[in-house]
C-alpha cells in the first residue's frame, strides 16, 4: 500500500514532506545534530485540516507524541460492539 503523504529529498535524504518542513524550522535554531534528533524524536507533525497532502506551514502543527495520540483518540468512533473503527 502506498502512503498518501507527499515525499521529498531534504539534505540528501528522502523523507515525508511535512517532516522536511519541520526540519527546516528546527534547523534555524543552533542545535547540534544529536540535539536536533533528540528534540525531533519527541514530536510529530499534525495536519490540522486532516489532508495529508496539504503541507502548507499554516496547516502543520508540531505536537508531542502523547498530545497527538490523545487528539486522534478523541476523533475515533466505536462500533456497536464497542470496538474502535
Secondary structure, DSSP 8 states (H G I E B T S, - for coil): ---SS-EEEETTEEEEHHHHHHHHHHTTS---HHHHHHHHHTEEEEETTS-TT---GGGEEEEEHHHHHHHHHHH--B-TTS-B-
